[in-house]
Amino acid sequence: MITTIGDVAVVVSDAKKSAEWYRSKLGFKVFSSEGHWVTVGPAGATTVIHLCEAQLEPGNTGIGLVCEDLQKTYKELTGKGVEFTKKPADDGFGMYAMFKDPDGNEFWLTPKE
């Protein structure tokens, strides 16, 4: 049986450039950077994001990232120049915000419950 998810692909225009954005803006670790296989994620993560160079399709990735304090993380990331497409709010789905990477890939950001 399947026991875990190893990676999720996010389409980007330049994997190495994107890896630097995820490292500097989100504090992610670059786990691999060999040819086409460029992966990033929070330190200690068991699931990583594969930054896959292909034709861009910007929009909602459906990938949710979890933080301890949504307002604090929102302020910290905004201060680093991360562009939010939805400010933290509860619009019937619980508290969440959404931000995008330089290629327009949008991610959900929710507080740990």
N, C-alpha and C positions, 0 to 999 in steps of 0.2 A: 504494500500500500504506500501511497504518497505520504510523506511525513512533514514536509515543509516546502515553502516556496524559496527557491534560491535567488532568483533575480526577476526583475520586471524591466522591460525595455521602454525607454523614453527616446523618441526621435529628436535628434539635434543636428545642427548644421556643421559643427566642429566639436568632436568629442573631447579633445584635449583642452580646448578653450572653455567648454562647458564644465569640465571637471574642475577647473580653476575657479569658476563662478560658484559652484556648489561647495567647494572647499572654503573660499574666502567669505562668502555671504551666509551660508547655512551652517558652516562649521563641520561639514561632512569630511570624512576620511576618503582618500582615493585608495581603493583596495587593489585595483589593477589598472595598468595603462600600457598594454601591449597590443599594438596594432589596432584592430577593430574592437578588441575586448577592453573597454574602459568602463570601470564600475566605481560607484561611489555610494556612501551611506553613512549614517551616524556611527561613531566608534562603537564597536561591540555588536553591530547589527548582524543578524543571520540572513537577512534578505537585503540585497543590494539593488541599486538602479543601474542598469546597463545603458550607457549613453551611446545610442546606436545612430550612426550617421546614415541618413536616408532622406527621402523627400519629406519635407516638413508638413505636418498637419496640426497647426497650433490649436489649442483649446484644452478643455477639461480632460486630464489624464485619468481621472477617477482614483488617483492615488492619494490617500490620506496620510498625513504626517501628524504625529502626536507630540504635544509639548506640555510642560508642567503648568505654565501660566500663560494663557492665550494673550491677554493684554500686554504683559511684559514682553513676550516673544514678538508680538506685532510691533511694538515700539522699537525693540532691538533691531529687527530686520528692516524696518522702515528707515532707521538711522543708517543702515548699511547700504541703502539705495535699492532694496528689494521692492518691486512694484506690486502692490496689492490690487486685485480686481474686485475684491469684496472685503470691506472692513469687518472686524469682529462684530457679530450680532447674532441674535437668535431670531430666525424668521420662520419658526415652526419646526425646524429640524435640529434644534439644539444650537449651542454656541459654536460658531466656526468662522473662519476667514478663508480667503483664497488669494494666492499670489501666483505670479508667473515668472518663469526663467527667461533669459534673453531670447529664446526661440519661440516664446509665447505658450509654452506648456504650462497649464494651470494645475496647481496642487491645492488640496484641502488642508487646512491647519486647524486641529481641534485640541481642546484641553484634555489632559489625562483625567479619566473619571475614577 
